[in-house]
């Protein structure tokens, strides 16, 4: 009887873990910010540091030449608007341009 309960518990535990993983994956999305006034790798590093401090931001890729910032994030924890607000503070302090906030995916 004990081993059946153990197997049932393990099956239930595995089901819950798979459910958690599925919900995390389903909340992952990406956004690309355009016209980000980065002029060097220092700017790109600053943007990366600022955005990765936000809970839910998984990955940040900056393209200085194209002036784009691509972000992979968990939409249940952070929004494009949240990230844009952080970049707006950076842009103001660094006297850089920043395009409009893209629509949520």
N, CA and C atoms as a LAMMPS dump frame, in Angstrom:
ITEM: TIMESTEP
0
ITEM: NUMBER OF ATOMS
315
ITEM: BOX BOUNDS ff ff ff
-5.0000000000000000e+02 5.0000000000000000e+02
-5.0000000000000000e+02 5.0000000000000000e+02
-5.0000000000000000e+02 5.0000000000000000e+02
ITEM: ATOMS id mol type element x y z
1 1 1 N 0.827 -1.2 0
2 1 2 C 0 0 0
3 1 3 C 0.866 1.256 0
4 2 1 N 1.945 1.235 0.795
5 2 2 C 2.822 2.397 0.911
6 2 3 C 3.471 2.772 -0.409
7 3 1 N 3.881 1.79 -1.185
8 3 2 C 4.544 2.097 -2.452
9 3 3 C 3.553 2.691 -3.452
10 4 1 N 2.286 2.266 -3.394
11 4 2 C 1.263 2.837 -4.283
12 4 3 C 1.027 4.308 -3.937
13 5 1 N 0.992 4.6 -2.659
14 5 2 C 0.805 5.982 -2.227
15 5 3 C 2.015 6.818 -2.665
16 6 1 N 3.185 6.262 -2.53
17 6 2 C 4.399 6.957 -2.947
18 6 3 C 4.391 7.244 -4.441
19 7 1 N 3.986 6.257 -5.238
20 7 2 C 3.919 6.459 -6.69
21 7 3 C 2.867 7.497 -7.035
22 8 1 N 1.733 7.452 -6.346
23 8 2 C 0.667 8.426 -6.575
24 8 3 C 1.162 9.831 -6.22
25 9 1 N 1.848 9.938 -5.097
26 9 2 C 2.396 11.231 -4.688
27 9 3 C 3.383 11.742 -5.741
28 10 1 N 4.294 10.874 -6.191
29 10 2 C 5.276 11.278 -7.202
30 10 3 C 4.591 11.701 -8.491
31 11 1 N 3.552 10.98 -8.897
32 11 2 C 2.822 11.351 -10.112
33 11 3 C 2.175 12.719 -9.946
34 12 1 N 1.557 12.943 -8.794
35 12 2 C 0.914 14.223 -8.524
36 12 3 C 1.95 15.349 -8.493
37 13 1 N 3.072 15.11 -7.833
38 13 2 C 4.147 16.093 -7.748
39 13 3 C 4.654 16.439 -9.149
40 14 1 N 4.885 15.438 -9.984
41 14 2 C 5.358 15.671 -11.35
42 14 3 C 4.328 16.454 -12.158
43 15 1 N 3.042 16.159 -11.965
44 15 2 C 1.984 16.878 -12.659
45 15 3 C 2.012 18.355 -12.278
46 16 1 N 2.143 18.642 -11.001
47 16 2 C 2.189 20.026 -10.522
48 16 3 C 3.401 20.744 -11.108
49 17 1 N 4.559 20.101 -11.118
50 17 2 C 5.763 20.722 -11.674
51 17 3 C 5.574 21.015 -13.164
52 18 1 N 5.003 20.089 -13.909
53 18 2 C 4.749 20.309 -15.331
54 18 3 C 3.766 21.455 -15.527
55 19 1 N 2.764 21.545 -14.673
56 19 2 C 1.783 22.631 -14.741
57 19 3 C 2.47 23.981 -14.525
58 20 1 N 3.361 24.034 -13.537
59 20 2 C 4.1 25.271 -13.262
60 20 3 C 4.965 25.665 -14.451
61 21 1 N 5.652 24.703 -15.028
62 21 2 C 6.503 24.977 -16.186
63 21 3 C 5.664 25.467 -17.351
64 22 1 N 4.525 24.829 -17.599
65 22 2 C 3.651 25.233 -18.707
66 22 3 C 3.142 26.653 -18.508
67 23 1 N 2.812 27.017 -17.286
68 23 2 C 2.304 28.375 -17.056
69 23 3 C 3.417 29.404 -17.227
70 24 1 N 4.631 29.07 -16.838
71 24 2 C 5.762 29.978 -17.028
72 24 3 C 6.014 30.171 -18.515
73 25 1 N 6.049 29.078 -19.266
74 25 2 C 6.299 29.152 -20.706
75 25 3 C 5.194 29.933 -21.399
76 26 1 N 3.944 29.74 -20.99
77 26 2 C 2.84 30.43 -21.654
78 26 3 C 2.857 31.932 -21.368
79 27 1 N 3.509 32.355 -20.298
80 27 2 C 3.592 33.78 -19.956
81 27 3 C 4.788 34.475 -20.596
82 28 1 N 5.697 33.713 -21.196
83 28 2 C 6.879 34.302 -21.809
84 28 3 C 6.511 34.935 -23.142
85 29 1 N 7.016 36.143 -23.341
86 29 2 C 6.793 36.852 -24.594
87 29 3 C 8.004 37.734 -24.851
88 30 1 N 7.978 38.459 -25.94
89 30 2 C 9.102 39.338 -26.238
90 30 3 C 8.596 40.651 -26.818
91 31 1 N 9.44 41.649 -26.727
92 31 2 C 9.123 42.975 -27.246
93 31 3 C 10.428 43.595 -27.76
94 32 1 N 10.306 44.417 -28.785
95 32 2 C 11.469 45.142 -29.3
96 32 3 C 11.194 46.635 -29.212
97 33 1 N 12.077 47.32 -28.502
98 33 2 C 12.006 48.774 -28.389
99 33 3 C 12.873 49.351 -29.495
100 34 1 N 12.325 50.305 -30.239
101 34 2 C 13.047 50.926 -31.339
102 34 3 C 13.397 52.369 -30.991
103 35 1 N 14.328 52.918 -31.733
104 35 2 C 14.783 54.304 -31.537
105 35 3 C 15.291 54.54 -30.122
106 36 1 N 16.044 53.568 -29.617
107 36 2 C 16.678 53.723 -28.306
108 36 3 C 18.029 54.378 -28.563
109 37 1 N 18.25 55.546 -27.987
110 37 2 C 19.406 56.373 -28.309
111 37 3 C 20.75 55.871 -27.813
112 38 1 N 21.015 54.601 -27.974
113 38 2 C 22.316 54.053 -27.587
114 38 3 C 23.357 54.484 -28.62
115 39 1 N 24.502 54.945 -28.141
116 39 2 C 25.564 55.358 -29.056
117 39 3 C 26.825 54.512 -28.906
118 40 1 N 26.849 53.645 -27.874
119 40 2 C 28.045 52.824 -27.647
120 40 3 C 27.676 51.594 -26.817
121 41 1 N 28.658 50.742 -26.605
122 41 2 C 28.436 49.54 -25.8
123 41 3 C 28.186 49.885 -24.328
124 42 1 N 28.683 51.033 -23.893
125 42 2 C 28.397 51.482 -22.525
126 42 3 C 26.912 51.739 -22.334
127 43 1 N 26.296 52.368 -23.336
128 43 2 C 24.841 52.592 -23.304
129 43 3 C 24.104 51.258 -23.277
130 44 1 N 24.541 50.333 -24.132
131 44 2 C 23.902 49.015 -24.198
132 44 3 C 24.031 48.291 -22.861
133 45 1 N 25.195 48.408 -22.241
134 45 2 C 25.396 47.782 -20.932
135 45 3 C 24.495 48.389 -19.87
136 46 1 N 24.332 49.709 -19.91
137 46 2 C 23.459 50.382 -18.942
138 46 3 C 22.017 49.92 -19.11
139 47 1 N 21.543 49.87 -20.352
140 47 2 C 20.169 49.408 -20.617
141 47 3 C 19.998 47.975 -20.144
142 48 1 N 20.967 47.129 -20.438
143 48 2 C 20.891 45.723 -20.021
144 48 3 C 20.815 45.618 -18.508
145 49 1 N 21.654 46.345 -17.803
146 49 2 C 21.638 46.311 -16.332
147 49 3 C 20.309 46.81 -15.778
148 50 1 N 19.796 47.89 -16.334
149 50 2 C 18.535 48.468 -15.865
150 50 3 C 17.39 47.478 -16.04
151 51 1 N 17.298 46.869 -17.217
152 51 2 C 16.167 45.985 -17.502
153 51 3 C 16.268 44.648 -16.785
154 52 1 N 17.471 44.103 -16.646
155 52 2 C 17.591 42.798 -15.986
156 52 3 C 17.335 42.883 -14.483
157 53 1 N 17.299 44.077 -13.929
158 53 2 C 16.936 44.231 -12.518
159 53 3 C 15.434 44.042 -12.295
160 54 1 N 14.652 44.162 -13.364
161 54 2 C 13.201 44.004 -13.239
162 54 3 C 12.837 42.53 -13.143
163 55 1 N 12.015 42.197 -12.156
164 55 2 C 11.563 40.816 -12.02
165 55 3 C 10.756 40.426 -13.254
166 56 1 N 11.081 39.292 -13.82
167 56 2 C 10.367 38.796 -14.989
168 56 3 C 11.12 38.977 -16.291
169 57 1 N 12.148 39.834 -16.299
170 57 2 C 12.953 40.015 -17.51
171 57 3 C 13.931 38.847 -17.595
172 58 1 N 13.824 38.104 -18.675
173 58 2 C 14.624 36.897 -18.859
174 58 3 C 15.898 37.164 -19.666
175 59 1 N 15.784 37.984 -20.714
176 59 2 C 16.916 38.189 -21.615
177 59 3 C 16.804 39.567 -22.272
178 60 1 N 17.94 40.241 -22.41
179 60 2 C 17.99 41.556 -23.06
180 60 3 C 19.08 41.506 -24.125
181 61 1 N 18.72 41.902 -25.342
182 61 2 C 19.701 41.976 -26.429
183 61 3 C 19.649 43.382 -27.023
184 62 1 N 20.778 44.072 -26.95
185 62 2 C 20.865 45.433 -27.472
186 62 3 C 21.625 45.434 -28.789
187 63 1 N 21.103 46.167 -29.757
188 63 2 C 21.779 46.364 -31.036
189 63 3 C 22.025 47.86 -31.181
190 64 1 N 23.247 48.269 -30.889
191 64 2 C 23.595 49.689 -30.897
192 64 3 C 23.432 50.272 -32.294
193 65 1 N 23.88 49.53 -33.297
194 65 2 C 23.813 50.029 -34.675
195 65 3 C 22.377 50.287 -35.124
196 66 1 N 21.47 49.357 -34.814
197 66 2 C 20.06 49.511 -35.203
198 66 3 C 19.264 50.335 -34.197
199 67 1 N 19.889 50.611 -33.039
200 67 2 C 19.231 51.335 -31.947
201 67 3 C 17.966 50.611 -31.472
202 68 1 N 18.096 49.276 -31.315
203 68 2 C 16.984 48.439 -30.875
204 68 3 C 17.368 47.656 -29.629
205 69 1 N 16.36 47.415 -28.794
206 69 2 C 16.528 46.587 -27.604
207 69 3 C 15.426 45.535 -27.635
208 70 1 N 15.831 44.269 -27.723
209 70 2 C 14.885 43.155 -27.724
210 70 3 C 14.899 42.516 -26.34
211 71 1 N 13.71 42.311 -25.785
212 71 2 C 13.6 41.784 -24.426
213 71 3 C 12.659 40.58 -24.425
214 72 1 N 13.115 39.505 -23.779
215 72 2 C 12.279 38.323 -23.546
216 72 3 C 11.877 38.388 -22.073
217 73 1 N 10.567 38.297 -21.808
218 73 2 C 10.11 38.521 -20.432
219 73 3 C 8.834 37.74 -20.113
220 74 1 N 8.54 37.661 -18.822
221 74 2 C 7.334 37.007 -18.311
222 74 3 C 6.274 38.089 -18.145
223 75 1 N 5.251 38.045 -18.994
224 75 2 C 4.24 39.108 -18.988
225 75 3 C 3.36 39.101 -17.741
226 76 1 N 3.455 38.059 -16.927
227 76 2 C 2.693 38.063 -15.676
228 76 3 C 3.437 38.83 -14.576
229 77 1 N 4.717 39.176 -14.822
230 77 2 C 5.516 39.86 -13.804
231 77 3 C 5.929 41.275 -14.184
232 78 1 N 6.01 41.565 -15.47
233 78 2 C 6.479 42.874 -15.923
234 78 3 C 5.828 43.178 -17.272
235 79 1 N 5.676 44.461 -17.571
236 79 2 C 5.064 44.859 -18.844
237 79 3 C 6.061 45.668 -19.678
238 80 1 N 5.735 45.801 -20.953
239 80 2 C 6.555 46.633 -21.833
240 80 3 C 6.57 48.076 -21.314
241 81 1 N 5.444 48.519 -20.782
242 81 2 C 5.361 49.873 -20.244
243 81 3 C 6.31 50.051 -19.056
244 82 1 N 6.393 49.038 -18.175
245 82 2 C 7.324 49.092 -17.038
246 82 3 C 8.755 49.27 -17.533
247 83 1 N 9.113 48.474 -18.537
248 83 2 C 10.474 48.534 -19.074
249 83 3 C 10.727 49.875 -19.756
250 84 1 N 9.731 50.357 -20.494
251 84 2 C 9.871 51.64 -21.189
252 84 3 C 10.07 52.772 -20.179
253 85 1 N 9.346 52.736 -19.078
254 85 2 C 9.498 53.758 -18.034
255 85 3 C 10.922 53.769 -17.482
256 86 1 N 11.496 52.594 -17.262
257 86 2 C 12.88 52.52 -16.773
258 86 3 C 13.845 53.086 -17.805
259 87 1 N 13.636 52.757 -19.077
260 87 2 C 14.515 53.271 -20.121
261 87 3 C 14.326 54.773 -20.315
262 88 1 N 13.112 55.264 -20.062
263 88 2 C 12.848 56.699 -20.18
264 88 3 C 13.678 57.477 -19.152
265 89 1 N 13.785 56.939 -17.933
266 89 2 C 14.603 57.579 -16.898
267 89 3 C 16.067 57.613 -17.33
268 90 1 N 16.546 56.485 -17.901
269 90 2 C 17.92 56.437 -18.393
270 90 3 C 18.118 57.467 -19.505
271 91 1 N 17.19 57.5 -20.462
272 91 2 C 17.304 58.407 -21.603
273 91 3 C 17.359 59.861 -21.142
274 92 1 N 16.536 60.197 -20.172
275 92 2 C 16.519 61.559 -19.655
276 92 3 C 17.839 61.902 -18.96
277 93 1 N 18.313 61.006 -18.115
278 93 2 C 19.553 61.247 -17.372
279 93 3 C 20.768 61.29 -18.301
280 94 1 N 20.741 60.483 -19.368
281 94 2 C 21.886 60.394 -20.284
282 94 3 C 21.731 61.32 -21.49
283 95 1 N 20.633 62.092 -21.51
284 95 2 C 20.349 62.997 -22.624
285 95 3 C 20.304 62.238 -23.96
286 96 1 N 19.546 61.127 -23.955
287 96 2 C 19.405 60.263 -25.138
288 96 3 C 17.953 60.242 -25.581
289 97 1 N 17.741 59.844 -26.819
290 97 2 C 16.38 59.727 -27.343
291 97 3 C 15.801 58.359 -26.994
292 98 1 N 14.482 58.282 -27.031
293 98 2 C 13.794 57.016 -26.81
294 98 3 C 12.464 57.049 -27.554
295 99 1 N 12.255 56.057 -28.387
296 99 2 C 11.016 55.98 -29.154
297 99 3 C 9.822 55.649 -28.264
298 100 1 N 8.663 55.548 -28.899
299 100 2 C 7.426 55.236 -28.196
300 100 3 C 7.459 53.813 -27.646
301 101 1 N 6.633 53.563 -26.653
302 101 2 C 6.498 52.227 -26.094
303 101 3 C 5.707 51.352 -27.057
304 102 1 N 6.248 50.193 -27.418
305 102 2 C 5.494 49.302 -28.309
306 102 3 C 4.283 48.707 -27.599
307 103 1 N 3.334 48.259 -28.373
308 103 2 C 2.123 47.618 -27.812
309 103 3 C 2.497 46.298 -27.154
310 104 1 N 1.735 45.943 -26.136
311 104 2 C 1.923 44.647 -25.485
312 104 3 C 1.56 43.531 -26.456
313 105 1 N 2.331 42.457 -26.382
314 105 2 C 2.056 41.295 -27.241
315 105 3 C 0.908 40.481 -26.696
